[in-house]
Amino acid sequence: MRDMTDRTSAVAQAVPGFPHDAGGPVFREPWQAQAFAMTLTLYDRGLFTWPEWAAMLAAEIERARARGDPDTGDTYYHHWLAALERIVAEKRVTDAHTLSRYHDAWDRAADRTPHGMPIELQPEDFRAT
């Protein structure tokens, strides 16, 4: 696995608009750091190249703009996550149904978790209500 500084530099060079400062990536919320880390892990495992990732993210941002996203930067990681979901589905790591199941389960788990506590998925979160 590459050094984090090298990987962050590779991301900053390959992905236009990537939020970072001299100290590295900038995240407003923990889920953003997790989405970033998942992307780096999948890259390190050879699932995609940085040019593939940059193209997927750019396409997702363009789709959002076409839907009226003002592109103020506040939604950057929402686009990042949508691009991550698309690339894993296109690479057949998972499918849209499984992503939807986990999304719904996560919502149920978040609803029952007190504010400030870690969200943990439980088997019952996967059962539709």
N, CA, C and O of each residue as an XYZ file, in Angstrom:
516
protein
N       0.845     -1.172      0.000
C       0.000      0.000      0.000
C       0.892      1.237      0.000
O       1.901      1.280      0.703
N       0.524      2.226     -0.777
C       1.324      3.435     -0.900
C       1.194      4.311      0.327
O       0.210      4.244      1.064
N       2.210      5.136      0.531
C       2.186      6.128      1.588
C       1.004      7.072      1.373
O       0.694      7.428      0.236
N       0.344      7.478      2.457
C      -0.837      8.331      2.363
C      -0.532      9.644      1.645
O      -1.362     10.120      0.871
N       0.629     10.234      1.880
C       0.980     11.484      1.214
C       1.066     11.285     -0.291
O       0.567     12.114     -1.051
N       1.691     10.201     -0.733
C       1.782      9.909     -2.160
C       0.393      9.700     -2.754
O       0.096     10.198     -3.840
N      -0.438      8.979     -2.054
C      -1.784      8.704     -2.560
C      -2.614      9.979     -2.629
O      -3.334     10.205     -3.601
N      -2.513     10.805     -1.607
C      -3.261     12.052     -1.619
C      -2.781     12.950     -2.753
O      -3.592     13.592     -3.421
N      -1.479     12.998     -2.975
C      -0.947     13.785     -4.087
C      -1.465     13.262     -5.411
O      -1.811     14.043     -6.297
N      -1.521     11.948     -5.554
C      -2.030     11.348     -6.788
C      -3.496     11.732     -6.995
O      -3.911     12.035     -8.114
N      -4.269     11.717     -5.922
C      -5.675     12.091     -6.016
C      -5.792     13.556     -6.407
O      -6.539     13.896     -7.325
N      -5.063     14.421     -5.721
C      -5.150     15.857     -5.987
C      -4.774     16.192     -7.427
O      -5.353     17.099     -8.025
N      -3.811     15.467     -7.983
C      -3.401     15.713     -9.366
C      -4.384     15.130    -10.366
O      -4.629     15.732    -11.411
N      -4.943     13.988    -10.070
C      -5.806     13.291    -11.031
C      -7.266     13.696    -10.961
O      -8.001     13.526    -11.934
N      -7.695     14.227     -9.834
C      -9.109     14.526     -9.647
C      -9.290     16.029     -9.444
O      -9.026     16.543     -8.356
N      -9.738     16.736    -10.482
C      -9.947     18.177    -10.354
C     -10.963     18.510     -9.262
O     -11.976     17.827     -9.110
N     -10.678     19.561     -8.514
C     -11.609     20.019     -7.488
C     -11.504     19.286     -6.168
O     -12.275     19.562     -5.249
N     -10.562     18.351     -6.052
C     -10.428     17.580     -4.818
C     -10.116     18.518     -3.650
O      -9.136     19.261     -3.711
N     -10.938     18.500     -2.578
C     -10.710     19.412     -1.452
C      -9.530     18.977     -0.589
O      -9.579     17.943      0.078
N      -8.483     19.772     -0.613
C      -7.308     19.485      0.199
C      -6.592     20.786      0.526
O      -6.811     21.820     -0.106
N      -5.735     20.705      1.526
C      -4.870     21.824      1.850
C      -3.456     21.276      1.982
O      -3.207     20.129      1.611
N      -2.530     22.066      2.500
C      -1.139     21.630      2.595
C      -0.988     20.388      3.480
O      -0.038     19.622      3.318
N      -1.917     20.192      4.407
C      -1.847     19.047      5.309
C      -2.478     17.779      4.765
O      -2.340     16.714      5.366
N      -3.164     17.875      3.645
C      -3.802     16.702      3.063
C      -5.263     16.946      2.759
O      -5.693     18.090      2.611
N      -6.026     15.867      2.665
C      -7.445     16.002      2.329
C      -8.219     16.739      3.421
O      -7.860     16.695      4.598
N      -9.279     17.410      3.008
C     -10.138     18.140      3.935
C     -11.524     17.492      3.905
O     -12.131     17.343      2.845
N     -12.009     17.112      5.084
C     -13.320     16.476      5.207
C     -14.145     17.250      6.222
O     -13.633     17.650      7.268
N     -15.409     17.461      5.919
C     -16.307     18.154      6.850
C     -17.000     17.178      7.785
O     -17.401     17.545      8.889
N     -17.141     15.922      7.337
C     -17.849     14.926      8.131
C     -17.127     13.588      8.011
O     -16.457     13.334      7.011
N     -17.260     12.723      9.034
C     -16.565     11.427      9.003
C     -16.904     10.572      7.783
O     -16.025      9.882      7.267
N     -18.144     10.596      7.308
C     -18.509      9.744      6.176
C     -17.712     10.127      4.932
O     -17.446      9.281      4.079
N     -17.332     11.399      4.828
C     -16.547     11.830      3.678
C     -15.162     11.179      3.701
O     -14.663     10.729      2.669
N     -14.554     11.132      4.873
C     -13.247     10.477      5.017
C     -13.374      8.983      4.729
O     -12.478      8.384      4.135
N     -14.483      8.387      5.148
C     -14.687      6.962      4.889
C     -14.860      6.689      3.406
O     -14.314      5.713      2.892
N     -15.610      7.534      2.710
C     -15.777      7.361      1.261
C     -14.430      7.520      0.557
O     -14.115      6.772     -0.369
N     -13.646      8.486      0.997
C     -12.308      8.697      0.443
C     -11.441      7.458      0.665
O     -10.780      6.981     -0.257
N     -11.450      6.941      1.901
C     -10.633      5.771      2.232
C     -11.063      4.539      1.435
O     -10.216      3.770      0.981
N     -12.364      4.348      1.262
C     -12.835      3.210      0.461
C     -12.349      3.334     -0.979
O     -11.945      2.348     -1.595
N     -12.392      4.549     -1.505
C     -11.944      4.770     -2.880
C     -10.460      4.447     -3.013
O     -10.055      3.774     -3.961
N      -9.647      4.919     -2.073
C      -8.209      4.619     -2.123
C      -7.939      3.123     -2.002
O      -7.063      2.588     -2.682
N      -8.682      2.461     -1.148
C      -8.496      1.017     -0.978
C      -8.826      0.272     -2.269
O      -8.084     -0.621     -2.677
N      -9.925      0.632     -2.907
C     -10.293     -0.031     -4.167
C      -9.280      0.285     -5.273
O      -8.975     -0.571     -6.104
N      -8.769      1.502     -5.276
C      -7.710      1.863     -6.216
C      -6.457      1.028     -5.959
O      -5.872      0.473     -6.888
N      -6.051      0.944     -4.696
C      -4.868      0.154     -4.333
C      -5.018     -1.315     -4.716
O      -4.032     -1.984     -5.026
N      -6.232     -1.806     -4.694
C      -6.482     -3.206     -5.056
C      -6.626     -3.403     -6.556
O      -6.858     -4.517     -7.025
N      -6.488     -2.312     -7.309
C      -6.485     -2.410     -8.766
C      -7.846     -2.433     -9.423
O      -7.962     -2.817    -10.586
N      -8.872     -2.031     -8.707
C     -10.210     -2.057     -9.290
C     -10.343     -1.051    -10.429
O     -11.053     -1.300    -11.404
N      -9.657      0.088    -10.305
C      -9.713      1.119    -11.341
C      -8.427      1.938    -11.298
O      -7.666      1.880    -10.332
N      -8.205      2.697    -12.357
C      -7.065      3.614    -12.419
C      -7.540      5.008    -12.009
O      -8.744      5.264    -11.969
N      -6.605      5.910    -11.704
C      -7.011      7.274    -11.372
C      -7.683      7.964    -12.546
O      -8.661      8.680    -12.331
N      -7.212      7.789    -13.777
C      -7.957      8.404    -14.886
C      -9.400      7.887    -14.978
O     -10.312      8.658    -15.276
N      -9.612      6.583    -14.723
C     -10.984      6.052    -14.714
C     -11.800      6.727    -13.615
O     -12.941      7.135    -13.832
N     -11.195      6.836    -12.428
C     -11.890      7.440    -11.304
C     -12.210      8.904    -11.592
O     -13.331      9.354    -11.352
N     -11.237      9.641    -12.101
C     -11.453     11.057    -12.398
C     -12.573     11.232    -13.416
O     -13.399     12.135    -13.284
N     -12.604     10.381    -14.421
C     -13.663     10.459    -15.441
C     -15.024     10.142    -14.832
O     -16.012     10.800    -15.157
N     -15.088      9.142    -13.951
C     -16.353      8.772    -13.309
C     -16.842      9.912    -12.420
O     -18.022     10.261    -12.448
N     -15.948     10.484    -11.641
C     -16.324     11.586    -10.754
C     -16.752     12.812    -11.567
O     -17.746     13.459    -11.236
N     -16.014     13.130    -12.620
C     -16.372     14.270    -13.467
C     -17.748     14.066    -14.096
O     -18.541     15.004    -14.176
N     -18.029     12.855    -14.538
C     -19.334     12.554    -15.135
C     -20.443     12.710    -14.094
O     -21.518     13.222    -14.407
N     -20.192     12.278    -12.878
C     -21.193     12.398    -11.811
C     -21.441     13.868    -11.477
O     -22.586     14.271    -11.274
N     -20.391     14.659    -11.419
C     -20.538     16.087    -11.146
C     -21.322     16.752    -12.278
O     -22.183     17.595    -12.026
N     -21.028     16.378    -13.509
C     -21.743     16.946    -14.654
C     -23.226     16.573    -14.615
O     -24.081     17.406    -14.915
N     -23.535     15.329    -14.248
C     -24.946     14.913    -14.113
C     -25.650     15.757    -13.044
O     -26.796     16.172    -13.219
N     -24.950     15.998    -11.947
C     -25.535     16.803    -10.872
C     -25.774     18.238    -11.341
O     -26.811     18.825    -11.031
N     -24.842     18.793    -12.069
C     -25.027     20.155    -12.606
C     -26.240     20.192    -13.532
O     -27.028     21.137    -13.494
N     -26.384     19.165    -14.357
C     -27.522     19.108    -15.282
C     -28.851     19.033    -14.530
O     -29.885     19.464    -15.040
N     -28.817     18.474    -13.294
C     -30.021     18.408    -12.453
C     -30.228     19.677    -11.651
O     -31.207     19.795    -10.915
N     -29.304     20.641    -11.788
C     -29.463     21.918    -11.098
C     -28.594     22.111     -9.874
O     -28.784     23.091     -9.153
N     -27.647     21.222     -9.603
C     -26.741     21.393     -8.476
C     -25.932     22.675     -8.698
O     -25.303     22.828     -9.745
N     -25.939     23.598     -7.731
C     -25.224     24.854     -7.926
C     -23.701     24.711     -7.868
O     -22.979     25.663     -8.164
N     -23.215     23.537     -7.493
C     -21.781     23.258     -7.461
C     -21.018     24.272     -6.609
O     -20.053     24.889     -7.060
N     -21.472     24.426     -5.376
C     -20.817     25.349     -4.445
C     -19.696     24.675     -3.666
O     -19.003     25.334     -2.891
N     -19.512     23.403     -3.855
C     -18.504     22.659     -3.113
C     -19.086     21.884     -1.951
O     -18.477     20.922     -1.482
N     -20.258     22.287     -1.478
C     -20.884     21.603     -0.341
C     -21.330     20.188     -0.686
O     -21.480     19.346      0.199
N     -21.538     19.934     -1.955
C     -22.043     18.622     -2.368
C     -20.956     17.737     -2.988
O     -21.255     16.664     -3.512
N     -19.714     18.178     -2.931
C     -18.627     17.452     -3.592
C     -18.588     15.974     -3.197
O     -18.529     15.104     -4.066
N     -18.620     15.687     -1.906
C     -18.521     14.293     -1.480
C     -19.793     13.496     -1.729
O     -19.757     12.265     -1.754
N     -20.909     14.177     -1.913
C     -22.108     13.454     -2.354
C     -21.868     12.924     -3.770
O     -22.252     11.800     -4.096
N     -21.233     13.743     -4.599
C     -20.888     13.307     -5.958
C     -19.825     12.206     -5.910
O     -19.863     11.249     -6.684
N     -18.884     12.363     -4.989
C     -17.820     11.369     -4.807
C     -18.442     10.016     -4.483
O     -18.088      9.005     -5.090
N     -19.372      9.996     -3.525
C     -20.014      8.752     -3.120
C     -20.846      8.164     -4.256
O     -20.823      6.954     -4.478
N     -21.574      9.007     -4.971
C     -22.370      8.516     -6.111
C     -21.451      7.909     -7.171
O     -21.781      6.879     -7.760
N     -20.305      8.537     -7.418
C     -19.342      7.998     -8.390
C     -18.774      6.671     -7.897
O     -18.582      5.745     -8.685
N     -18.507      6.578     -6.603
C     -17.996      5.329     -6.037
C     -19.023      4.208     -6.201
O     -18.673      3.087     -6.571
N     -20.275      4.514     -5.927
C     -21.324      3.510     -6.096
C     -21.433      3.074     -7.558
O     -21.602      1.888     -7.842
N     -21.338      4.016     -8.471
C     -21.427      3.686     -9.901
C     -20.245      2.832    -10.358
O     -20.425      1.870    -11.105
N     -19.037      3.182     -9.913
C     -17.879      2.450    -10.407
C     -17.854      1.024     -9.867
O     -17.470      0.102    -10.587
N     -18.260      0.825     -8.606
C     -18.267     -0.550     -8.088
C     -19.350     -1.377     -8.760
O     -19.189     -2.584     -8.942
N     -20.457     -0.731     -9.131
C     -21.503     -1.454     -9.863
C     -21.029     -1.776    -11.281
O     -21.231     -2.893    -11.756
N     -20.407     -0.819    -11.957
C     -19.917     -1.057    -13.316
C     -18.815     -2.106    -13.357
O     -18.706     -2.862    -14.321
N     -17.999     -2.150    -12.307
C     -16.917     -3.136    -12.238
C     -17.416     -4.466    -11.666
O     -16.647     -5.413    -11.496
N     -18.701     -4.514    -11.377
C     -19.377     -5.714    -10.874
C     -18.843     -6.218     -9.526
O     -18.804     -7.419     -9.258
N     -18.441     -5.269     -8.702
C     -18.075     -5.600     -7.326
C     -19.358     -5.823     -6.536
O     -19.407     -6.640     -5.616
N     -20.380     -5.090     -6.907
C     -21.701     -5.211     -6.317
C     -22.716     -4.796     -7.378
O     -22.357     -4.534     -8.526
N     -23.977     -4.741     -6.986
C     -25.001     -4.314     -7.946
C     -25.890     -3.267     -7.301
O     -25.808     -3.021     -6.098
N     -26.731     -2.660     -8.107
C     -27.599     -1.583     -7.627
C     -28.533     -2.063     -6.518
O     -28.804     -1.315     -5.579
N     -29.024     -3.290     -6.611
C     -29.922     -3.825     -5.586
C     -29.220     -3.899     -4.232
O     -29.784     -3.489     -3.218
N     -28.006     -4.413     -4.210
C     -27.262     -4.531     -2.951
C     -26.952     -3.147     -2.387
O     -27.074     -2.927     -1.182
N     -26.554     -2.220     -3.246
C     -26.297     -0.854     -2.782
C     -27.552     -0.260     -2.158
O     -27.482      0.392     -1.116
N     -28.685     -0.481     -2.786
C     -29.952      0.034     -2.268
C     -30.295     -0.600     -0.918
O     -30.744      0.084      0.001
N     -30.078     -1.909     -0.810
C     -30.334     -2.605      0.471
C     -29.504     -1.994      1.600
O     -30.019     -1.743      2.689
N     -28.219     -1.757      1.336
C     -27.344     -1.188      2.363
C     -27.708      0.264      2.665
O     -27.631      0.699      3.814
N     -28.096      0.998      1.658
C     -28.520      2.382      1.867
C     -29.722      2.414      2.808
O     -29.746      3.181      3.770
N     -30.705      1.588      2.527
C     -31.905      1.535      3.360
C     -31.590      1.046      4.771
O     -32.117      1.576      5.749
N     -30.729      0.034      4.871
C     -30.338     -0.486      6.185
C     -29.612      0.596      6.985
O     -29.830      0.744      8.188
N     -28.759      1.337      6.315
C     -28.024      2.412      6.982
C     -28.996      3.471      7.504
O     -28.832      3.969      8.618
N     -30.002      3.815      6.706
C     -31.004      4.782      7.154
C     -31.722      4.287      8.406
O     -31.930      5.050      9.350
N     -32.099      3.009      8.414
C     -32.782      2.455      9.591
C     -31.859      2.474     10.811
O     -32.285      2.818     11.913
N     -30.601      2.104     10.607
C     -29.643      2.106     11.720
C     -29.415      3.527     12.235
O     -29.334      3.747     13.444
N     -29.311      4.481     11.324
C     -29.107      5.875     11.737
C     -30.306      6.401     12.515
O     -30.146      7.151     13.478
N     -31.505      6.009     12.100
C     -32.713      6.462     12.780
C     -32.780      5.987     14.229
O     -33.296      6.708     15.083
N     -32.276      4.806     14.521
C     -32.365      4.272     15.874
C     -31.141      4.604     16.730
O     -31.129      4.305     17.924
N     -30.121      5.212     16.142
C     -28.885      5.508     16.865
C     -28.933      6.904     17.464
O     -29.196      7.877     16.756
N     -28.677      7.010     18.770
C     -28.646      8.341     19.394
C     -27.558      9.221     18.756
O     -26.496      8.736     18.366
N     -27.848     10.504     18.662
C     -26.906     11.456     18.077
C     -25.548     11.361     18.773
O     -25.467     11.305     20.000
N     -24.506     11.345     17.985
C     -23.148     11.316     18.524
C     -22.599      9.924     18.758
O     -21.410      9.765     19.035
N     -23.448      8.916     18.651
C     -23.002      7.536     18.851
C     -22.666      6.917     17.494
O     -23.233      7.316     16.477
N     -21.749      5.948     17.469
C     -21.435      5.283     16.199
C     -22.645      4.504     15.672
O     -23.379      3.874     16.433
N     -22.827      4.565     14.375
C     -23.918      3.823     13.740
C     -23.402      2.435     13.414
O     -22.375      2.274     12.753
N     -24.130      1.435     13.889
C     -23.744      0.045     13.637
C     -24.914     -0.678     12.981
O     -26.041     -0.660     13.476
N     -24.616     -1.308     11.865
C     -25.645     -2.095     11.179
C     -25.922     -3.381     11.944
O     -25.002     -4.061     12.399
N     -27.194     -3.699     12.076
C     -27.635     -4.936     12.719
C     -28.446     -5.727     11.701
O     -28.968     -5.140     10.753
N     -28.568     -7.044     11.870
C     -29.356     -7.836     10.918
C     -30.758     -7.303     10.683
O     -31.264     -7.353      9.562
N     -31.394     -6.786     11.744
C     -32.759     -6.291     11.586
C     -32.822     -5.029     10.691
O     -33.890     -4.689     10.180
N     -31.704     -4.354     10.509
C     -31.691     -3.176      9.635
C     -31.905     -3.552      8.169
O     -32.288     -2.710      7.357
N     -31.661     -4.804      7.839
C     -31.807     -5.260      6.462
C     -33.205     -5.775      6.160
O     -33.511     -6.123      5.019
N     -34.047     -5.824      7.172
C     -35.420     -6.269      6.962
C     -36.286     -5.063      6.690
O     -36.316     -4.122      7.483
N     -36.989     -5.083      5.579
C     -37.879     -3.979      5.217
C     -38.990     -3.850      6.244
O     -39.477     -4.847      6.777
N     -39.383     -2.624      6.514
C     -40.457     -2.402      7.496
C     -41.798     -2.309      6.807
O     -42.820     -2.124      7.467
